[in-house]
Amino acid sequence: MNSLRSSLPGLVAVVLFFLLWQGYCEISGISPLILPPPSRIALVFVEVTFDRTTLYHAYVTLFETLAGFALATVFGMVIGWVVAISPLMERALHPFIVASQVIPKVALVPLFVLWFGFGSTSKVIVAAVIAFFPVMVNTVLGLRSVQPGHADVFRALRATTFQRILLLQIPSALPAILAGMEMAIVLATIGAVVGEYLGSSSGLGYLAVATMNAFQTDRLFVLIILLTLMGFVLYMAMAWLRGLLISWSADEHAAR
Amino acid sequence: MTVSISCKAVGKTYPSRSGAVAALTPVDLEVKAGEFLVIIGPSGCGKTTLLRMIGGLLSPSTGQLSLTPGEDGRTTTGFVFQQANLLPWLTVEENVALPLRLKNVKRDGRRAVAEELCVRVGLGQFVKSLPRELSGGMQQRASIARALADNPSLLLMDEPFGALDALTRSRMNGELERLWLTSGATVVLVTHSISEAIILADRVVVMSARPGRIMSIAEVNFPRPRRKDIENTLEFQQIAASLRAQLDQ
């Protein structure tokens, strides 16, 4: 009851927004090729969403996003771990890490397309490259956040290196790593779609460009909504996983 | 099964910009097997440094420090820190069982030990709680239980009861003496409290600050187990007065 009352203003604002949009389209007589009214988008929504072609392209984008995210997570954690435990490796990798952060990664897309072709591989790599950084940085931060007092306990108990990694370092770093993964899943979605925009023969990004070229603006809106929904579901899944794994942490939301 | 400790000219210096800073000037100290030794002194006297060197958390800059294990040849160390240092992702019971887990004791075995210890330190109802659900004093009691889990032959305690209220502190002192009497472990305990030192110790080591060094060692000969009311005896008052006089110098 309370949650309904607190979400009511938002609900009213959204309804109002769509009413204004609808009203503007009808009064101004703007071409539906430029701005289709919400009613028309709603009509084609079901048709486009359950079209086999759309489902296929959505599957491609989902695969690219998840594969890129998985690569980013694995490499981010491994390289983050190496950087965190070895000052020498940190100094050696520092220029590459800074470069990989400041370079507009979208500018690399043509290169990846050149190397890996128009298929899914190049998009997986774009998604991975964009999503890698937050995982790596948060892994380093997380491993450095091991409390000296906790480390003392393990040292006093003569724990082995393996025990220290498994029972101290990984649990200590987990809140930060999961926060990084939460950012990474969003960035991987962006990477996959941008990759598809710039050079692809499949995926929702490719479909959006093809739809735009055919001036099917109402269908383009539907694709944008579908991409938004996909990003939202992936993010919520990641946030749920995070809450599940670090329920012990009282300040899990402060770790961002 | 108890451990004796021998420190010969053991000192610790830290490098700093203005040259080396002495945290502890070289000290000689023998701790007998099964002895309850209390170290008392002001902040910065190096008592924590000495304790951490005995526990192997720091290595001495000078001198020789050796632990001689008892007849079974093993030295199991339990360390209680100033902070509880419980792992926030483990329950109280899992925290207490950590030393056993590191020795690959099976889950059921370590659970039984941990539960019994939790009851002994008054946390029987909190075995499944997370550390953050406990008060500071309760966390510290859990950390004491953890130090005892592996049945240590050497127990090192760094102001373990500093965070507890006076009543709990007095109760924990009694409980600690009882545990020590049954286990026969060697105990080195660091404290600020003169009365705690006299109630617990076989010998009290008095240290002074800047530079950190041992000033004197006093023997305390009350019979065991000690009753709370020894605090009212003349002998207790005399020892306390003499310790206070040395600490005030």
Interface residues (C-beta under 8 A of the other chain):
Chain A: Q147 G149 H150 D152 V153 F154 R155 A156 L157 R158 A159 T160 Q163 L167 L168 P171 L174 I246 W248 S249 A250
Chain B: G55 G56 L57 T77 F79 F81 Q83 N85 L87 P88 W89 L90 L98 P99 R101 L102 L130 R132 R146 D150 L156
